[in-house]
Amino acid sequence: MTSKRNPITWFEIYVEDLARAKFFYESVFDCSLIQEKTDGTFEAYRFPGQMPGNGAMGSLMKHPMRKPSIEGTMVYFHCDDCQIQSELAKKNGGQVFRSKWSIGQDGFIAIIGDTEGNAIGLHSFK
């Protein structure tokens, strides 16, 4: 049986400095992150949205058993234009690993680094 539904429902981006990371992601993606209630073993801020819903839900997470990494799984964020978020990343303490480039009929991508040492992807259709 083949499902046409996207199976991804949750992601976590690991951070060292939760306040710095929250500021970076809110500034680059023009959104407000919501503090998660936790059991005290970790701290987290959730990206806006609801479960279940369209797209994957996720959070920034400071966890004693996880560390940020440029070499780990890469999460791609949708944006109107990768170039805009690349510039906002640099302005807010991040870096650009690979500037916007065409991936043909699927649009454009760019790879940026957040303030915590993670590489994240950007995707746009213009």
N, CA, C and O atoms as CSV, one atom per row, in Angstrom:
chain,resi,resn,atom,element,x,y,z
A,1,MET,N,N,0.853,-1.174,0.000
A,1,MET,CA,C,0.000,0.000,0.000
A,1,MET,C,C,0.900,1.240,0.000
A,1,MET,O,O,1.806,1.353,0.826
A,2,THR,N,N,0.649,2.161,-0.925
A,2,THR,CA,C,1.422,3.391,-1.030
A,2,THR,C,C,0.587,4.565,-0.561
A,2,THR,O,O,-0.529,4.779,-1.033
A,3,SER,N,N,1.138,5.323,0.374
A,3,SER,CA,C,0.446,6.498,0.897
A,3,SER,C,C,0.933,7.737,0.163
A,3,SER,O,O,2.119,7.851,-0.145
A,4,LYS,N,N,0.033,8.660,-0.118
A,4,LYS,CA,C,0.397,9.924,-0.757
A,4,LYS,C,C,0.618,11.019,0.279
A,4,LYS,O,O,0.894,12.167,-0.070
A,5,ARG,N,N,0.498,10.665,1.535
A,5,ARG,CA,C,0.660,11.604,2.628
A,5,ARG,C,C,2.133,11.696,3.011
A,5,ARG,O,O,2.840,10.689,3.021
A,6,ASN,N,N,2.592,12.901,3.325
A,6,ASN,CA,C,3.959,13.094,3.784
A,6,ASN,C,C,4.092,12.481,5.174
A,6,ASN,O,O,3.349,12.865,6.077
A,7,PRO,N,N,5.015,11.538,5.376
A,7,PRO,CA,C,5.104,10.857,6.661
A,7,PRO,C,C,5.829,11.651,7.756
A,7,PRO,O,O,5.822,11.228,8.912
A,8,ILE,N,N,6.445,12.775,7.427
A,8,ILE,CA,C,7.189,13.531,8.439
A,8,ILE,C,C,6.219,14.355,9.271
A,8,ILE,O,O,5.441,15.145,8.735
A,9,THR,N,N,6.272,14.165,10.588
A,9,THR,CA,C,5.367,14.904,11.466
A,9,THR,C,C,6.092,15.780,12.475
A,9,THR,O,O,5.481,16.674,13.061
A,10,TRP,N,N,7.395,15.542,12.693
A,10,TRP,CA,C,8.085,16.304,13.732
A,10,TRP,C,C,9.566,16.373,13.420
A,10,TRP,O,O,10.128,15.427,12.869
A,11,PHE,N,N,10.207,17.482,13.766
A,11,PHE,CA,C,11.657,17.594,13.681
A,11,PHE,C,C,12.151,18.383,14.884
A,11,PHE,O,O,11.398,19.142,15.495
A,12,GLU,N,N,13.418,18.198,15.217
A,12,GLU,CA,C,14.049,18.944,16.298
A,12,GLU,C,C,15.374,19.493,15.792
A,12,GLU,O,O,16.156,18.777,15.166
A,13,ILE,N,N,15.618,20.761,16.065
A,13,ILE,CA,C,16.884,21.400,15.729
A,13,ILE,C,C,17.579,21.651,17.068
A,13,ILE,O,O,17.104,22.439,17.886
A,14,TYR,N,N,18.696,20.982,17.279
A,14,TYR,CA,C,19.378,21.057,18.567
A,14,TYR,C,C,20.237,22.302,18.660
A,14,TYR,O,O,20.895,22.696,17.697
A,15,VAL,N,N,20.222,22.918,19.840
A,15,VAL,CA,C,20.894,24.195,20.058
A,15,VAL,C,C,21.645,24.175,21.381
A,15,VAL,O,O,21.344,23.374,22.266
A,16,GLU,N,N,22.619,25.059,21.506
A,16,GLU,CA,C,23.338,25.260,22.765
A,16,GLU,C,C,22.766,26.446,23.535
A,16,GLU,O,O,22.595,26.373,24.751
A,17,ASP,N,N,22.473,27.530,22.833
A,17,ASP,CA,C,21.958,28.752,23.443
A,17,ASP,C,C,20.545,28.976,22.909
A,17,ASP,O,O,20.365,29.496,21.808
A,18,LEU,N,N,19.558,28.584,23.687
A,18,LEU,CA,C,18.167,28.609,23.237
A,18,LEU,C,C,17.680,30.019,22.926
A,18,LEU,O,O,16.982,30.218,21.931
A,19,ALA,N,N,18.030,30.999,23.749
A,19,ALA,CA,C,17.590,32.383,23.511
A,19,ALA,C,C,18.190,32.928,22.220
A,19,ALA,O,O,17.495,33.584,21.445
A,20,ARG,N,N,19.466,32.665,21.982
A,20,ARG,CA,C,20.130,33.123,20.754
A,20,ARG,C,C,19.513,32.452,19.534
A,20,ARG,O,O,19.255,33.112,18.527
A,21,ALA,N,N,19.275,31.152,19.617
A,21,ALA,CA,C,18.680,30.420,18.499
A,21,ALA,C,C,17.253,30.898,18.222
A,21,ALA,O,O,16.868,31.056,17.063
A,22,LYS,N,N,16.479,31.127,19.265
A,22,LYS,CA,C,15.106,31.626,19.115
A,22,LYS,C,C,15.120,32.954,18.372
A,22,LYS,O,O,14.342,33.154,17.439
A,23,PHE,N,N,15.997,33.858,18.779
A,23,PHE,CA,C,16.098,35.158,18.119
A,23,PHE,C,C,16.463,34.987,16.641
A,23,PHE,O,O,15.869,35.641,15.784
A,24,PHE,N,N,17.421,34.124,16.336
A,24,PHE,CA,C,17.851,33.892,14.957
A,24,PHE,C,C,16.686,33.393,14.097
A,24,PHE,O,O,16.403,33.980,13.053
A,25,TYR,N,N,16.018,32.337,14.511
A,25,TYR,CA,C,14.952,31.752,13.693
A,25,TYR,C,C,13.747,32.688,13.573
A,25,TYR,O,O,13.139,32.764,12.505
A,26,GLU,N,N,13.397,33.388,14.627
A,26,GLU,CA,C,12.296,34.347,14.536
A,26,GLU,C,C,12.656,35.484,13.579
A,26,GLU,O,O,11.803,35.946,12.821
A,27,SER,N,N,13.902,35.936,13.605
A,27,SER,CA,C,14.329,37.039,12.746
A,27,SER,C,C,14.441,36.636,11.284
A,27,SER,O,O,14.045,37.395,10.400
A,28,VAL,N,N,14.971,35.459,11.025
A,28,VAL,CA,C,15.182,35.011,9.643
A,28,VAL,C,C,13.870,34.594,8.988
A,28,VAL,O,O,13.665,34.861,7.804
A,29,PHE,N,N,12.978,33.944,9.733
A,29,PHE,CA,C,11.755,33.408,9.144
A,29,PHE,C,C,10.489,34.165,9.539
A,29,PHE,O,O,9.385,33.707,9.244
A,30,ASP,N,N,10.628,35.317,10.200
A,30,ASP,CA,C,9.494,36.183,10.529
A,30,ASP,C,C,8.343,35.396,11.157
A,30,ASP,O,O,7.209,35.430,10.680
A,31,CYS,N,N,8.665,34.693,12.232
A,31,CYS,CA,C,7.646,33.917,12.946
A,31,CYS,C,C,7.895,34.051,14.442
A,31,CYS,O,O,8.957,34.504,14.869
A,32,SER,N,N,6.915,33.657,15.223
A,32,SER,CA,C,7.061,33.664,16.683
A,32,SER,C,C,7.076,32.226,17.174
A,32,SER,O,O,6.155,31.458,16.894
A,33,LEU,N,N,8.123,31.862,17.907
A,33,LEU,CA,C,8.228,30.523,18.467
A,33,LEU,C,C,7.558,30.496,19.834
A,33,LEU,O,O,7.559,31.494,20.555
A,34,ILE,N,N,6.990,29.357,20.184
A,34,ILE,CA,C,6.204,29.206,21.403
A,34,ILE,C,C,6.952,28.312,22.383
A,34,ILE,O,O,7.369,27.212,22.020
A,35,GLN,N,N,7.128,28.768,23.621
A,35,GLN,CA,C,7.837,27.963,24.606
A,35,GLN,C,C,7.048,26.698,24.909
A,35,GLN,O,O,5.841,26.746,25.147
A,36,GLU,N,N,7.744,25.564,24.898
A,36,GLU,CA,C,7.134,24.268,25.196
A,36,GLU,C,C,7.142,24.010,26.696
A,36,GLU,O,O,8.073,24.416,27.392
A,37,LYS,N,N,6.120,23.346,27.191
A,37,LYS,CA,C,6.129,22.846,28.560
A,37,LYS,C,C,6.867,21.511,28.508
A,37,LYS,O,O,6.519,20.635,27.716
A,38,THR,N,N,7.886,21.357,29.354
A,38,THR,CA,C,8.677,20.127,29.352
A,38,THR,C,C,8.765,19.562,30.760
A,38,THR,O,O,8.288,20.169,31.719
A,39,ASP,N,N,9.378,18.399,30.871
A,39,ASP,CA,C,9.554,17.778,32.187
A,39,ASP,C,C,10.787,18.296,32.921
A,39,ASP,O,O,11.104,17.820,34.012
A,40,GLY,N,N,11.490,19.272,32.327
A,40,GLY,CA,C,12.653,19.865,32.959
A,40,GLY,C,C,13.984,19.273,32.528
A,40,GLY,O,O,15.035,19.825,32.855
A,41,THR,N,N,13.963,18.160,31.801
A,41,THR,CA,C,15.227,17.578,31.339
A,41,THR,C,C,15.742,18.260,30.078
A,41,THR,O,O,16.904,18.087,29.710
A,42,PHE,N,N,14.889,19.030,29.415
A,42,PHE,CA,C,15.278,19.779,28.221
A,42,PHE,C,C,14.426,21.034,28.139
A,42,PHE,O,O,13.421,21.161,28.838
A,43,GLU,N,N,14.836,21.967,27.273
A,43,GLU,CA,C,14.077,23.189,27.017
A,43,GLU,C,C,13.776,23.246,25.525
A,43,GLU,O,O,14.574,22.770,24.717
A,44,ALA,N,N,12.638,23.820,25.150
A,44,ALA,CA,C,12.282,23.850,23.734
A,44,ALA,C,C,11.362,25.016,23.402
A,44,ALA,O,O,10.575,25.474,24.231
A,45,TYR,N,N,11.486,25.486,22.151
A,45,TYR,CA,C,10.571,26.455,21.562
A,45,TYR,C,C,10.036,25.861,20.279
A,45,TYR,O,O,10.806,25.455,19.409
A,46,ARG,N,N,8.714,25.806,20.155
A,46,ARG,CA,C,8.037,25.194,19.010
A,46,ARG,C,C,7.808,26.223,17.908
A,46,ARG,O,O,7.495,27.384,18.172
A,47,PHE,N,N,7.973,25.768,16.665
A,47,PHE,CA,C,7.589,26.586,15.522
A,47,PHE,C,C,6.066,26.644,15.475
A,47,PHE,O,O,5.405,25.729,15.967
A,48,PRO,N,N,5.484,27.714,14.884
A,48,PRO,CA,C,4.021,27.830,14.849
A,48,PRO,C,C,3.380,26.735,14.002
A,48,PRO,O,O,3.989,26.226,13.061
A,49,GLY,N,N,2.168,26.389,14.342
A,49,GLY,CA,C,1.414,25.379,13.599
A,49,GLY,C,C,0.692,24.460,14.548
A,49,GLY,O,O,0.756,24.616,15.768
A,50,GLN,N,N,-0.006,23.488,13.963
A,50,GLN,CA,C,-0.776,22.540,14.750
A,50,GLN,C,C,-0.522,21.133,14.250
A,50,GLN,O,O,-0.221,20.913,13.076
A,51,MET,N,N,-0.647,20.194,15.157
A,51,MET,CA,C,-0.581,18.786,14.777
A,51,MET,C,C,-1.964,18.203,14.939
A,51,MET,O,O,-2.596,18.474,15.960
A,52,PRO,N,N,-2.474,17.431,14.021
A,52,PRO,CA,C,-1.912,17.257,12.684
A,52,PRO,C,C,-2.180,18.493,11.834
A,52,PRO,O,O,-3.095,19.266,12.116
A,53,GLY,N,N,-1.392,18.665,10.818
A,53,GLY,CA,C,-1.563,19.814,9.937
A,53,GLY,C,C,-0.696,19.656,8.701
A,53,GLY,O,O,-0.062,18.620,8.498
A,54,ASN,N,N,-0.677,20.691,7.883
A,54,ASN,CA,C,0.152,20.668,6.697
A,54,ASN,C,C,1.585,20.981,7.068
A,54,ASN,O,O,1.840,21.862,7.889
A,55,GLY,N,N,2.507,20.275,6.478
A,55,GLY,CA,C,3.910,20.494,6.777
A,55,GLY,C,C,4.299,19.803,8.067
A,55,GLY,O,O,3.438,19.349,8.821
A,56,ALA,N,N,5.574,19.724,8.316
A,56,ALA,CA,C,6.076,19.076,9.526
A,56,ALA,C,C,6.158,20.089,10.660
A,56,ALA,O,O,6.532,21.244,10.451
A,57,MET,N,N,5.816,19.659,11.821
A,57,MET,CA,C,5.947,20.480,13.021
A,57,MET,C,C,7.319,20.221,13.617
A,57,MET,O,O,7.930,19.183,13.363
A,58,GLY,N,N,7.801,21.175,14.415
A,58,GLY,CA,C,9.089,20.964,15.043
A,58,GLY,C,C,9.432,22.049,16.029
A,58,GLY,O,O,8.663,22.985,16.245
A,59,SER,N,N,10.616,21.909,16.634
A,59,SER,CA,C,11.032,22.876,17.638
A,59,SER,C,C,12.542,23.004,17.676
A,59,SER,O,O,13.278,22.142,17.196
A,60,LEU,N,N,12.982,24.120,18.269
A,60,LEU,CA,C,14.364,24.273,18.681
A,60,LEU,C,C,14.455,23.573,20.023
A,60,LEU,O,O,13.550,23.713,20.846
A,61,MET,N,N,15.518,22.824,20.267
A,61,MET,CA,C,15.587,22.080,21.507
A,61,MET,C,C,16.994,22.098,22.093
A,61,MET,O,O,17.974,21.798,21.410
A,62,LYS,N,N,17.073,22.456,23.366
A,62,LYS,CA,C,18.315,22.335,24.124
A,62,LYS,C,C,18.167,21.073,24.963
A,62,LYS,O,O,17.343,21.015,25.876
A,63,HIS,N,N,18.974,20.063,24.646
A,63,HIS,CA,C,18.833,18.745,25.254
A,63,HIS,C,C,20.209,18.246,25.678
A,63,HIS,O,O,21.160,18.356,24.904
A,64,PRO,N,N,20.342,17.701,26.882
A,64,PRO,CA,C,21.667,17.269,27.340
A,64,PRO,C,C,22.256,16.114,26.531
A,64,PRO,O,O,23.467,15.902,26.580
A,65,MET,N,N,21.453,15.373,25.798
A,65,MET,CA,C,21.954,14.239,25.030
A,65,MET,C,C,22.126,14.538,23.539
A,65,MET,O,O,22.490,13.642,22.777
A,66,ARG,N,N,21.873,15.770,23.109
A,66,ARG,CA,C,21.971,16.117,21.690
A,66,ARG,C,C,22.751,17.409,21.523
A,66,ARG,O,O,22.662,18.308,22.359
A,67,LYS,N,N,23.513,17.500,20.448
A,67,LYS,CA,C,24.331,18.679,20.159
A,67,LYS,C,C,24.065,19.154,18.735
A,67,LYS,O,O,23.741,18.345,17.865
A,68,PRO,N,N,24.199,20.473,18.484
A,68,PRO,CA,C,24.083,20.991,17.124
A,68,PRO,C,C,25.186,20.400,16.248
A,68,PRO,O,O,26.262,20.057,16.739
A,69,SER,N,N,24.914,20.284,14.952
A,69,SER,CA,C,25.916,19.747,14.044
A,69,SER,C,C,25.663,20.207,12.624
A,69,SER,O,O,24.522,20.257,12.166
A,70,ILE,N,N,26.731,20.539,11.939
A,70,ILE,CA,C,26.645,20.891,10.525
A,70,ILE,C,C,26.521,19.625,9.677
A,70,ILE,O,O,26.135,19.697,8.510
A,71,GLU,N,N,26.841,18.482,10.251
A,71,GLU,CA,C,26.893,17.228,9.510
A,71,GLU,C,C,25.651,16.358,9.675
A,71,GLU,O,O,25.584,15.279,9.086
A,72,GLY,N,N,24.673,16.793,10.455
A,72,GLY,CA,C,23.501,15.972,10.717
A,72,GLY,C,C,22.424,16.116,9.651
A,72,GLY,O,O,22.678,16.608,8.551
A,73,THR,N,N,21.238,15.685,9.992
A,73,THR,CA,C,20.088,15.794,9.106
A,73,THR,C,C,19.824,17.249,8.781
A,73,THR,O,O,19.929,18.113,9.652
A,74,MET,N,N,19.480,17.531,7.519
A,74,MET,CA,C,19.211,18.915,7.135
A,74,MET,C,C,17.708,19.115,6.950
A,74,MET,O,O,17.041,18.356,6.248
A,75,VAL,N,N,17.204,20.151,7.596
A,75,VAL,CA,C,15.811,20.546,7.463
A,75,VAL,C,C,15.766,21.713,6.486
A,75,VAL,O,O,16.556,22.651,6.596
A,76,TYR,N,N,14.835,21.656,5.524
A,76,TYR,CA,C,14.655,22.753,4.567
A,76,TYR,C,C,13.435,23.565,4.966
A,76,TYR,O,O,12.372,23.012,5.250
A,77,PHE,N,N,13.596,24.872,4.986
A,77,PHE,CA,C,12.517,25.805,5.292
A,77,PHE,C,C,12.034,26.441,3.999
A,77,PHE,O,O,12.839,26.901,3.190
A,78,HIS,N,N,10.724,26.467,3.803
A,78,HIS,CA,C,10.147,27.157,2.647
A,78,HIS,C,C,10.240,28.663,2.878
A,78,HIS,O,O,10.057,29.141,3.998
A,79,CYS,N,N,10.519,29.391,1.830
A,79,CYS,CA,C,10.520,30.854,1.897
A,79,CYS,C,C,10.137,31.411,0.527
A,79,CYS,O,O,10.157,30.681,-0.464
A,80,ASP,N,N,9.791,32.682,0.464
A,80,ASP,CA,C,9.421,33.293,-0.811
A,80,ASP,C,C,10.616,33.396,-1.751
A,80,ASP,O,O,10.475,33.208,-2.959
A,81,ASP,N,N,11.795,33.695,-1.200
A,81,ASP,CA,C,13.010,33.843,-1.996
A,81,ASP,C,C,14.205,33.504,-1.115
A,81,ASP,O,O,14.459,34.195,-0.128
A,82,CYS,N,N,14.933,32.463,-1.452
A,82,CYS,CA,C,16.095,32.019,-0.660
A,82,CYS,C,C,17.095,33.139,-0.400
A,82,CYS,O,O,17.736,33.179,0.651
A,83,GLN,N,N,17.222,34.035,-1.351
A,83,GLN,CA,C,18.196,35.121,-1.213
A,83,GLN,C,C,17.867,36.014,-0.018
A,83,GLN,O,O,18.765,36.448,0.703
A,84,ILE,N,N,16.586,36.286,0.189
A,84,ILE,CA,C,16.164,37.152,1.306
A,84,ILE,C,C,16.541,36.520,2.637
A,84,ILE,O,O,17.131,37.184,3.489
A,85,GLN,N,N,16.204,35.218,2.834
A,85,GLN,CA,C,16.521,34.567,4.101
A,85,GLN,C,C,18.029,34.380,4.263
A,85,GLN,O,O,18.526,34.408,5.389
A,86,SER,N,N,18.762,34.193,3.178
A,86,SER,CA,C,20.231,34.110,3.271
A,86,SER,C,C,20.804,35.410,3.820
A,86,SER,O,O,21.680,35.398,4.685
A,87,GLU,N,N,20.304,36.530,3.309
A,87,GLU,CA,C,20.771,37.833,3.795
A,87,GLU,C,C,20.375,38.066,5.248
A,87,GLU,O,O,21.156,38.611,6.028
A,88,LEU,N,N,19.158,37.653,5.613
A,88,LEU,CA,C,18.719,37.789,7.005
A,88,LEU,C,C,19.553,36.898,7.931
A,88,LEU,O,O,19.834,37.278,9.067
A,89,ALA,N,N,19.943,35.735,7.457
A,89,ALA,CA,C,20.786,34.849,8.267
A,89,ALA,C,C,22.114,35.537,8.583
A,89,ALA,O,O,22.539,35.563,9.738
A,90,LYS,N,N,22.770,36.093,7.563
A,90,LYS,CA,C,24.045,36.788,7.785
A,90,LYS,C,C,23.861,37.959,8.736
A,90,LYS,O,O,24.689,38.177,9.621
A,91,LYS,N,N,22.775,38.721,8.562
A,91,LYS,CA,C,22.503,39.896,9.387
A,91,LYS,C,C,22.269,39.523,10.853
A,91,LYS,O,O,22.509,40.332,11.749
A,92,ASN,N,N,21.800,38.291,11.093
A,92,ASN,CA,C,21.448,37.868,12.446
A,92,ASN,C,C,22.407,36.836,13.032
A,92,ASN,O,O,22.019,36.028,13.876
A,93,GLY,N,N,23.658,36.867,12.581
A,93,GLY,CA,C,24.690,36.042,13.194
A,93,GLY,C,C,24.934,34.692,12.568
A,93,GLY,O,O,25.759,33.924,13.063
A,94,GLY,N,N,24.235,34.382,11.483
A,94,GLY,CA,C,24.438,33.112,10.792
A,94,GLY,C,C,25.428,33.260,9.656
A,94,GLY,O,O,26.120,34.273,9.554
A,95,GLN,N,N,25.496,32.264,8.814
A,95,GLN,CA,C,26.381,32.317,7.662
A,95,GLN,C,C,25.733,31.642,6.466
A,95,GLN,O,O,24.745,30.921,6.605
A,96,VAL,N,N,26.295,31.880,5.298
A,96,VAL,CA,C,25.799,31.259,4.073
A,96,VAL,C,C,26.858,30.269,3.606
A,96,VAL,O,O,27.979,30.658,3.279
A,97,PHE,N,N,26.501,28.992,3.575
A,97,PHE,CA,C,27.424,27.964,3.101
A,97,PHE,C,C,27.365,27.824,1.584
A,97,PHE,O,O,28.389,27.615,0.932
A,98,ARG,N,N,26.166,27.939,1.029
A,98,ARG,CA,C,25.994,27.890,-0.421
A,98,ARG,C,C,24.865,28.838,-0.787
A,98,ARG,O,O,23.731,28.675,-0.336
A,99,SER,N,N,25.182,29.818,-1.598
A,99,SER,CA,C,24.185,30.807,-2.031
A,99,SER,C,C,23.114,30.151,-2.887
A,99,SER,O,O,23.275,29.027,-3.362
A,100,LYS,N,N,22.050,30.855,-3.068
A,100,LYS,CA,C,20.909,30.399,-3.857
A,100,LYS,C,C,21.344,29.842,-5.205
A,100,LYS,O,O,22.133,30.462,-5.918
A,101,TRP,N,N,20.822,28.660,-5.550
A,101,TRP,CA,C,21.072,28.102,-6.879
A,101,TRP,C,C,19.847,27.333,-7.354
A,101,TRP,O,O,19.033,26.876,-6.552
A,102,SER,N,N,19.733,27.202,-8.646
A,102,SER,CA,C,18.578,26.564,-9.270
A,102,SER,C,C,18.659,25.052,-9.141
A,102,SER,O,O,19.724,24.454,-9.292
A,103,ILE,N,N,17.506,24.445,-8.857
A,103,ILE,CA,C,17.382,22.996,-8.887
A,103,ILE,C,C,16.343,22.609,-9.952
A,103,ILE,O,O,15.594,21.644,-9.803
A,104,GLY,N,N,16.332,23.404,-11.028
A,104,GLY,CA,C,15.445,23.130,-12.154
A,104,GLY,C,C,13.996,23.425,-11.856
A,104,GLY,O,O,13.671,24.440,-11.238
A,105,GLN,N,N,13.129,22.541,-12.294
A,105,GLN,CA,C,11.678,22.775,-12.165
A,105,GLN,C,C,11.210,22.825,-10.713
A,105,GLN,O,O,10.092,23.266,-10.447
A,106,ASP,N,N,12.030,22.389,-9.780
A,106,ASP,CA,C,11.651,22.396,-8.365
A,106,ASP,C,C,12.034,23.676,-7.646
A,106,ASP,O,O,11.849,23.780,-6.433
A,107,GLY,N,N,12.570,24.662,-8.377
A,107,GLY,CA,C,12.833,25.965,-7.777
A,107,GLY,C,C,14.291,26.213,-7.460
A,107,GLY,O,O,15.176,25.948,-8.273
A,108,PHE,N,N,14.528,26.729,-6.256
A,108,PHE,CA,C,15.864,27.148,-5.831
A,108,PHE,C,C,16.099,26.702,-4.396
A,108,PHE,O,O,15.160,26.576,-3.610
A,109,ILE,N,N,17.363,26.466,-4.065
A,109,ILE,CA,C,17.731,26.189,-2.687
A,109,ILE,C,C,18.996,26.957,-2.323
A,109,ILE,O,O,19.746,27.403,-3.191
A,110,ALA,N,N,19.212,27.099,-1.032
A,110,ALA,CA,C,20.430,27.677,-0.472
A,110,ALA,C,C,20.692,26.944,0.836
A,110,ALA,O,O,19.765,26.416,1.451
A,111,ILE,N,N,21.950,26.908,1.264
A,111,ILE,CA,C,22.311,26.280,2.532
A,111,ILE,C,C,22.927,27.350,3.425
A,111,ILE,O,O,23.910,27.994,3.059
A,112,ILE,N,N,22.330,27.526,4.605
A,112,ILE,CA,C,22.834,28.525,5.551
A,112,ILE,C,C,23.195,27.844,6.862
A,112,ILE,O,O,22.816,26.698,7.104
A,113,GLY,N,N,23.932,28.561,7.706
A,113,GLY,CA,C,24.253,28.072,9.036
A,113,GLY,C,C,23.575,28.949,10.064
A,113,GLY,O,O,23.569,30.174,9.936
A,114,ASP,N,N,22.999,28.326,11.093
A,114,ASP,CA,C,22.378,29.113,12.160
A,114,ASP,C,C,23.441,29.526,13.184
A,114,ASP,O,O,24.627,29.261,12.987
A,115,THR,N,N,23.033,30.157,14.243
A,115,THR,CA,C,23.970,30.639,15.260
A,115,THR,C,C,24.495,29.519,16.150
A,115,THR,O,O,25.400,29.743,16.954
A,116,GLU,N,N,23.944,28.329,16.019
A,116,GLU,CA,C,24.288,27.220,16.908
A,116,GLU,C,C,25.239,26.203,16.287
A,116,GLU,O,O,25.721,25.307,16.980
A,117,GLY,N,N,25.515,26.331,14.988
A,117,GLY,CA,C,26.396,25.378,14.318
A,117,GLY,C,C,25.670,24.355,13.473
A,117,GLY,O,O,26.272,23.373,13.039
A,118,ASN,N,N,24.370,24.568,13.230
A,118,ASN,CA,C,23.596,23.682,12.363
A,118,ASN,C,C,23.562,24.222,10.944
A,118,ASN,O,O,23.503,25.434,10.738
A,119,ALA,N,N,23.599,23.336,9.979
A,119,ALA,CA,C,23.323,23.727,8.598
A,119,ALA,C,C,21.835,23.492,8.363
A,119,ALA,O,O,21.300,22.446,8.731
A,120,ILE,N,N,21.168,24.472,7.748
A,120,ILE,CA,C,19.754,24.323,7.384
A,120,ILE,C,C,19.588,24.737,5.938
A,120,ILE,O,O,20.350,25.556,5.424
A,121,GLY,N,N,18.594,24.170,5.287
A,121,GLY,CA,C,18.331,24.475,3.894
A,121,GLY,C,C,17.198,25.477,3.746
A,121,GLY,O,O,16.324,25.592,4.605
A,122,LEU,N,N,17.236,26.191,2.645
A,122,LEU,CA,C,16.168,27.107,2.259
A,122,LEU,C,C,15.646,26.645,0.910
A,122,LEU,O,O,16.423,26.195,0.068
A,123,HIS,N,N,14.347,26.750,0.694
A,123,HIS,CA,C,13.745,26.377,-0.589
A,123,HIS,C,C,12.750,27.442,-1.016
A,123,HIS,O,O,11.930,27.888,-0.214
A,124,SER,N,N,12.818,27.847,-2.267
A,124,SER,CA,C,11.829,28.798,-2.812
A,124,SER,C,C,11.598,28.473,-4.288
A,124,SER,O,O,12.367,27.743,-4.913
A,125,PHE,N,N,10.530,29.032,-4.817
A,125,PHE,CA,C,10.227,28.839,-6.241
A,125,PHE,C,C,10.625,30.042,-7.072
A,125,PHE,O,O,10.441,30.030,-8.290
A,126,LYS,N,N,11.169,31.090,-6.447
A,126,LYS,CA,C,11.682,32.238,-7.208
A,126,LYS,C,C,12.998,32.670,-6.637
A,126,LYS,O,O,13.603,33.622,-7.132
